[in-house]
Amino acid sequence: MSNAAEEITPEVAPVREGDDLNWTKVEHHLRDNIDGLEGDFEVLQFPYGSANLTYLLRFGDTELVLRRPPHGTLPPGAHDMKREHKVLSQLWQHWDKAPRSYLLCEDHDIGGADFFVMERRTGVVIREALPEEMAYHENLARRVGFAMIDAMVEFQELDPVACGLGDLGKPEGFVERQVTGWKKRWDLAEPEGGAPVMHDVHARLARSMPGPTKAALVHNDLKLDNAQFDPTDPDRVKSIFDWDMTTLGDPLIDLGTLLNYWPDPSDDPPRVSRPGMETWGLPARVELVEHYARGAGIETDRIAWYEAFALWKTGVVIQQLYNRWASGATKDDRMAERGGEPVQRGEWAAEVLDSAGL
C-alpha cells in the first residue's frame, strides 16, 4: 500500500498529516468483505471537507470512497457514519443522486472509528470559482442555482417509508429539537469571553419558531459544494454528498441551509462563504425561494426564520471546528482562519430576523 502521489487532481491530494489511518488493516478488511477488489492498494484524500474525513481508495482500477469522523472528541450526535450508511445503502435504489454505500465497519480497531465505504461518483463540484469545463454554458451560475432547488424539491418528494427510511427520525417537534439541541452544542463550544449575539439570536429563534409544514426527508447540509454536476448539463444535479445528518423533519430547514450559504446581489458587504461567489451571477436568494415555492407547493412566508436559524447553526458548527484546530485535534490549518466566523454569522442571523420583524 502507498499514499498515491501521481495523478493528483484538484479534487484529491495526498493524505493530510494527522489524518492517516491504519491502512493495512483497512485494506485487509475491505478485501475480505467486498467482492472483486484486486490490484495494488492506494490512498488519496478529498481535502475540501471541513468535518468528516473522506478518502479515495484505489484497488487497481477500482475506486471507492471511505468516510469516517474526524479524530478526537466529537460533539454528541455528530458525524454519524451509521446514519449515513443507512441512508445511502437504501436511498440509491430510489434516487439517482444518492451514491450507494456498500459496507459499514463498526470495529474501531480497524479504522479508529465507525466508517463506511461507498461508490465513487465522478463529476464537477463547484467551489472557489465557476469551473472552466462548464464555462461555455450560457447563464451557467443561474442554471446551477436553480438546479440545486430542483434537486431539493425532488428529494423532498420521496416517500421515506418506500425508501426504507421511515424510522430515520421523528417529524413531530423537529424544529424545536433543532433549536434546543444546537443551543446545547453552542454552550459546549462557546469560546472564552463568550459571544452574546449567539445567545440573543437563539432566544429570538426560540420565541418565534414556525409551525410545522410537512414531514419529509431532510438532508441538513444542502449546499452548492455538497453537489456534483455533469459538466455537460448545468440544469441537473448529478450527485449529492454528506448525508450523516439526514433525518425526517421540516423540509424548509434544507432551504434555509442553502440560503445561509448563498450570496445575494443586495448584500452590502457581501455575505459569502467563499470570496468571489457574489460575482458569479448566481440567482438572488428571493429567486431561489420563489423557484422552490413553485416546485414544492409549500408556503415560504416564514423562510426568514429558517435562513436565520441556518446562519446561527452554521456559526455553531464553525466554532466546533475551530475548537478542534485550537486544541490540536486536527492539523487542518484552514480552521485557524475561522475563529471570527461564528460571531459574524450570528450578526447576519440577527439582521435577517430584524428584516422579518422577528
C-alpha positions in Angstrom: 0.0 0.0 0.0 1.1 3.5 -0.7 -0.3 7.0 -0.5 -0.5 7.7 -4.2 1.2 10.9 -5.3 0.6 10.6 -9.0 -2.5 11.6 -10.9 -3.4 14.2 -8.3 -6.4 16.3 -9.4 -7.9 19.4 -7.7 -10.4 17.0 -6.1 -7.8 14.7 -4.3 -4.5 15.1 -2.6 -2.0 13.1 -0.5 -3.4 12.3 2.9 -3.0 15.3 5.3 -0.7 15.0 8.2 -2.6 13.6 11.2 -5.4 12.1 9.0 -3.7 8.7 8.2 -5.5 5.5 9.3 -4.1 2.0 9.7 -4.3 1.4 6.0 -3.1 -2.2 6.2 -6.0 -3.1 8.5 -8.4 -1.2 6.3 -7.2 -2.8 3.1 -7.4 -6.3 4.5 -10.9 -5.7 5.9 -12.2 -4.4 2.6 -10.7 -7.2 0.5 -12.3 -9.7 2.9 -15.7 -8.1 2.8 -16.2 -6.5 -0.7 -16.0 -8.8 -3.7 -13.8 -8.2 -6.7 -11.1 -5.9 -5.1 -7.9 -6.7 -7.0 -4.7 -4.9 -7.8 -2.5 -2.5 -5.8 -4.0 -0.5 -3.0 -3.5 3.3 -3.0 -5.0 6.1 -0.9 -5.7 9.8 -1.5 -7.8 12.3 0.4 -10.6 14.6 -0.6 -9.2 17.7 1.1 -12.0 20.2 0.9 -14.4 18.9 3.6 -14.1 20.7 7.0 -15.5 17.9 9.2 -15.7 14.3 8.3 -12.6 12.7 6.7 -13.1 11.4 3.2 -10.6 9.3 1.3 -10.3 7.9 -2.3 -9.3 4.2 -2.2 -7.9 2.5 -5.3 -7.7 -1.2 -5.7 -6.1 -1.4 -9.2 -8.7 0.2 -11.5 -11.5 0.1 -8.9 -12.2 3.3 -6.9 -14.1 3.5 -3.7 -14.7 6.3 -1.2 -14.2 5.8 2.6 -15.8 8.3 5.1 -15.2 8.4 8.9 -15.5 11.1 11.6 -12.6 13.4 12.4 -10.1 12.4 15.1 -10.6 13.4 18.7 -13.6 14.1 20.9 -16.8 14.7 19.0 -20.0 16.6 19.8 -22.9 14.4 20.9 -24.7 13.0 17.9 -22.3 14.5 15.3 -20.5 12.7 12.4 -22.9 9.7 12.4 -21.5 7.2 10.0 -24.1 4.6 10.9 -26.8 7.0 9.9 -25.0 8.0 6.6 -24.5 4.3 5.7 -28.1 3.5 6.5 -29.3 6.3 4.2 -27.0 5.6 1.3 -27.5 1.8 1.5 -31.2 2.4 0.9 -31.6 5.7 -1.0 -29.6 4.8 -4.1 -32.3 2.4 -5.1 -34.9 5.2 -5.2 -33.0 8.3 -6.2 -30.2 8.5 -8.7 -28.5 11.4 -7.0 -27.5 9.3 -3.9 -24.3 7.3 -4.1 -24.5 3.7 -3.0 -22.9 2.6 0.3 -21.5 -0.9 0.3 -20.2 -1.5 3.8 -20.2 -0.2 7.4 -17.4 -1.1 9.8 -18.0 -0.6 13.5 -14.8 -2.2 14.6 -12.7 0.7 15.8 -9.6 -1.5 15.9 -9.6 -1.3 12.1 -10.4 2.4 11.2 -10.2 4.1 14.6 -13.9 4.8 14.5 -17.0 3.8 12.6 -16.5 4.2 8.9 -18.3 3.2 5.7 -17.3 2.7 2.1 -19.4 3.8 -0.9 -19.2 4.1 -4.6 -17.0 6.7 -6.3 -19.0 9.3 -8.2 -17.2 11.5 -10.8 -18.2 15.0 -11.9 -17.7 18.7 -11.1 -18.1 20.2 -7.7 -18.3 24.0 -7.7 -16.3 25.7 -5.0 -13.9 28.6 -5.4 -14.9 29.5 -9.0 -17.3 28.5 -11.8 -15.5 25.6 -13.4 -13.7 26.2 -16.7 -15.1 22.9 -18.2 -18.6 24.3 -17.8 -17.9 27.9 -18.8 -19.3 27.5 -22.3 -22.9 27.2 -21.0 -25.0 30.4 -21.1 -26.2 31.7 -17.7 -24.2 29.0 -16.0 -24.4 30.3 -12.5 -28.2 30.9 -12.6 -28.8 27.4 -14.0 -26.8 25.6 -11.4 -28.5 27.6 -8.7 -32.0 26.6 -9.9 -30.8 23.0 -10.4 -30.0 22.9 -6.7 -33.6 23.9 -5.9 -34.9 21.3 -8.3 -32.9 18.6 -6.7 -34.1 19.7 -3.3 -37.7 19.6 -4.3 -37.2 16.2 -5.9 -35.6 14.8 -2.8 -38.3 16.1 -0.5 -41.0 14.4 -2.7 -39.5 11.0 -1.9 -41.6 8.7 0.3 -39.4 7.9 3.4 -41.3 4.7 4.1 -40.9 3.4 0.5 -37.2 4.3 0.7 -36.8 2.2 3.8 -36.1 5.3 5.9 -39.4 5.8 7.7 -37.7 5.3 11.1 -35.0 7.8 10.5 -36.4 10.5 12.8 -39.5 11.9 14.5 -41.0 14.8 12.5 -43.2 15.9 15.4 -41.3 18.7 17.3 -38.4 18.6 14.9 -37.9 22.4 14.7 -38.0 22.8 18.5 -35.5 19.9 19.0 -33.2 21.6 16.4 -33.2 24.9 18.3 -32.7 23.3 21.6 -30.1 20.8 20.5 -27.9 23.3 18.7 -28.0 25.6 21.7 -26.6 22.8 23.8 -23.8 22.4 21.3 -23.1 26.1 21.4 -22.9 26.0 25.2 -20.3 23.3 24.9 -18.3 25.0 22.2 -18.6 28.7 23.2 -15.2 30.4 23.3 -13.7 32.1 26.3 -15.1 35.5 26.6 -18.5 34.5 25.2 -20.4 35.7 22.2 -23.6 37.5 23.3 -25.0 37.7 19.8 -25.3 33.9 19.6 -27.3 33.8 22.8 -29.5 36.7 21.7 -30.2 35.0 18.3 -31.1 31.7 20.0 -33.6 33.5 22.2 -35.2 35.2 19.3 -35.4 31.9 17.3 -36.9 30.1 20.3 -39.7 32.6 20.7 -40.6 32.8 17.0 -40.5 29.2 15.9 -42.8 28.5 12.9 -45.4 25.8 12.9 -45.0 22.6 11.0 -45.2 22.4 7.2 -45.0 18.7 6.2 -42.8 15.7 7.1 -40.1 14.9 4.6 -36.6 13.7 4.3 -34.2 16.4 5.4 -30.5 16.3 4.3 -29.5 19.0 6.8 -26.4 20.3 4.9 -27.6 21.0 1.3 -25.2 23.5 -0.3 -23.5 24.0 -3.7 -20.3 22.3 -2.8 -22.1 19.2 -1.5 -23.4 18.7 -5.0 -21.8 17.4 -8.2 -22.6 18.2 -11.8 -22.1 16.5 -15.1 -20.1 19.3 -17.0 -22.3 18.9 -20.0 -25.6 19.6 -18.0 -25.8 22.6 -15.7 -29.6 22.1 -15.3 -29.4 18.9 -13.3 -27.5 17.9 -10.2 -25.7 14.6 -10.7 -24.9 13.6 -7.1 -25.3 14.9 -3.6 -22.9 14.1 -0.7 -22.5 14.4 3.1 -25.6 12.5 4.4 -24.6 12.0 8.0 -27.2 14.4 9.4 -30.1 13.2 7.3 -33.4 12.8 9.2 -37.2 13.3 8.9 -38.5 16.8 9.6 -39.5 20.1 8.2 -38.2 20.4 4.6 -37.8 24.2 4.9 -34.8 23.5 7.1 -32.9 22.5 3.9 -34.0 25.6 2.0 -32.8 27.7 4.9 -29.5 25.9 4.9 -28.9 26.6 1.2 -29.8 30.3 1.7 -27.4 30.6 4.6 -24.5 29.8 2.3 -25.8 31.8 -0.7 -24.6 35.2 -1.7 -27.1 37.9 -2.9 -26.5 41.0 -5.1 -28.2 43.1 -2.4 -25.7 42.1 0.3 -23.6 45.1 1.4 -21.0 44.0 2.3 -21.1 40.6 0.6 -22.4 37.7 2.7 -20.4 34.8 1.3 -19.0 31.5 2.4 -16.3 31.7 -0.3 -14.8 35.0 -1.5 -15.9 35.9 -5.0 -19.1 33.9 -5.1 -21.1 37.2 -5.2 -19.6 37.9 -8.6 -20.6 34.7 -10.4 -24.1 35.8 -11.3 -26.0 33.3 -9.1 -29.7 33.8 -8.6 -30.7 36.1 -5.8 -32.0 34.4 -2.6 -35.5 35.6 -3.2 -35.4 34.0 -6.7 -34.4 30.7 -5.1 -37.3 30.9 -2.7 -39.8 31.7 -5.4 -38.5 28.8 -7.5 -38.8 26.4 -4.6 -42.3 27.6 -3.7 -43.4 26.9 -7.3 -41.9 23.4 -7.3 -42.6 22.3 -3.8 -46.0 23.9 -3.3 -45.0 24.8 0.3 -45.7 28.3 1.8 -42.5 30.1 2.3 -43.7 33.3 4.1 -41.6 32.3 7.2 -38.5 31.5 5.3 -36.5 34.3 7.0 -36.7 32.3 10.3 -35.2 29.2 8.6 -32.4 31.3 7.0 -31.6 32.9 10.3 -31.6 29.6 12.1 -29.2 28.1 9.5 -26.8 31.1 9.8 -26.8 30.7 13.6 -26.4 26.9 13.4 -23.5 27.2 10.9 -21.9 29.5 13.3 -22.1 26.8 16.0 -20.6 24.2 13.6 -17.7 26.5 12.7 -16.9 27.2 16.4 -16.8 23.4 16.9 -14.4 23.0 14.0 -12.2 25.9 15.2 -12.0 24.5 18.7 -10.8 21.2 17.2 -7.9 23.0 15.5 -7.1 25.1 18.6 -7.0 22.0 20.8 -4.7 20.2 18.3 -7.2 17.5 17.4 -6.7 18.4 13.8 -3.8 19.8 11.8 -6.1 21.3 9.2 -4.7 24.8 9.2 -7.7 26.1 7.2 -9.5 26.2 10.5 -7.0 28.7 12.0 -8.7 31.5 10.0 -12.2 30.8 11.1 -12.2 32.0 14.7 -14.3 35.1 14.0 -16.9 33.4 11.7 -19.4 32.3 14.4 -19.9 35.9 15.6 -20.2 37.1 12.1 -22.8 34.5 11.3 -24.7 35.4 14.5 -24.7 39.0 13.4 -26.0 38.0 9.9 -28.7 35.9 11.6 -29.8 38.9 13.7 -30.0 41.1 10.6 -32.3 38.5 8.9 -34.5 38.4 11.9 -34.6 42.2 12.1 -35.6 42.4 8.5 -38.5 40.0 9.1 -39.6 41.6 12.3 -38.8 38.5 14.4 
